[in-house]
Amino acid sequence: MPRLVHVIGAGLAGLATAVRLQRRGVQIALYEAAGQAGGRCRSYYDSAFGATLDCGNHLMLASHANTLAYTRAIGAADALVSPADPGFAFMDLAARARWTVRFSRSRVPFWIGDTNARVPGTKTVDYLGLLPLLFAKPGRTLAQVMRCNGTLWDRLLHPLFLAGLNVEPRVASGELAANMLRDALVAGGDAFRPLVAKSGLSSAFVDPALRMLQHGGAAIRLKSPLVEIVYDDAARRVVALDFANGRVVVGADESVVLAVPPEAAQTLVPAIQTPQRFTSIVSVHFAIEPPHGLASPMILLNGTAGWLFAAPGRLSATIHDAHAVLDVPPETLARKVWANVAEAASLPVDRLPPWQVVQTPRATFAAVPDEELRRPATRTRWNNLMLAGDWTATGLPATIEGALRSARKAADLLLTENMEHR
């Protein structure tokens, strides 16, 4: 086990790696190029909007074991809230129809036999069409694995897969979709309870982790971009880290976890293969108090926005795989999305509240078969260098759960492997 681990990158994967290692007695040095931790999973104060916003609306489920374990580890388990009953509220904006899918809590999906619980217009036999997905092979798209049309697809599967994969589901990796489904099925129907960070992403994932690391003696260095990694190829080790503000020598009993975006990793690690295609997410926030009793999150069909989230003083809508709207003028997009939100929340569409559009053009790697095959393993050919990040080979799409799984893999490999004799 290394005495000291240098964790490069204080996004969610880096923070979680550092927390897991510190809790096992490892000394931590955490470096971040930006002036704040959290990466794409954080909150910030938007002066134009006049409120604290999250970088994006992230879909989390009660089946996400790594997410729950991480928040427990940093003392923030109560920062995630969920409905008492598993299920999702829907609204078809074109048909002006509303319904709620109510999942049964047991691992036996009794809900598909209940006309009041399943998707309107579907039959029990329709759900058997998901079975081929459980046997999806690598390199095949979702459309090559299962039927991707019909009422069940349009009203349930397409929006859920789109949110999880952030790419048109028909061309997405069937293997990744299958892994999402397996995780939920193993945990039972209760796994389909959506989780929401009630006071924002930073309060749930970032601030408690930083406090824990500082209390444990970790050295946290913000505004410290890594310029170069110095390798000893003969010894198969990282021997130094060159930061913009100086060199750090990596001792014989020290290791490195690189938890940076894939484009940064490519410049730092020779011959590394990383995903090359990325997809976007756009969030639109409205400064307005949500109506009492509004279901959140709500899945919106046949609109510009796909998901609606309610928080005190704010309604937020999310557009996944949002390349088609990136060039739309912000006010035009805000008005289009407000029309969806107002309809779903039963608010006047002609009264546009203060708004803010937040674009993340490279939010996730494209979860298609070719890009899935480009994701690197946690191990590298250098004995004391591991990779972490939702873009590494976790078996999951680029989600919070995927980032935290990568952190667990990187930390556990360092803790359990005899690095000098691999």
JOHU-V769930 format. One record per helix or strand of 3 or more residues. SS is the DSSP state (H for helix, E for strand). FROM is the first residue (numbers start at 1). LEN is the number of residues. If there is no record, write none. Layout:
BEGIN
{{SS	FROM	LEN} {SS	FROM	LEN}}
END
This chain:
BEGIN
{{E	4	5} {H	12	12} {E	27	5} {E	43	4} {E	51	4} {H	65	9} {H	77	3} {E	87	6} {E	97	6} {H	110	4} {H	124	12} {H	142	4} {H	151	15} {H	169	3} {H	174	14} {H	189	4} {E	194	4} {H	201	15} {E	219	3} {E	226	7} {E	237	7} {E	246	4} {E	254	5} {H	262	7} {E	278	9} {E	298	4} {E	307	5} {E	314	7} {H	323	3} {H	330	16} {E	355	11} {H	369	4} {E	385	3} {H	400	17} {H	419	3}}
END
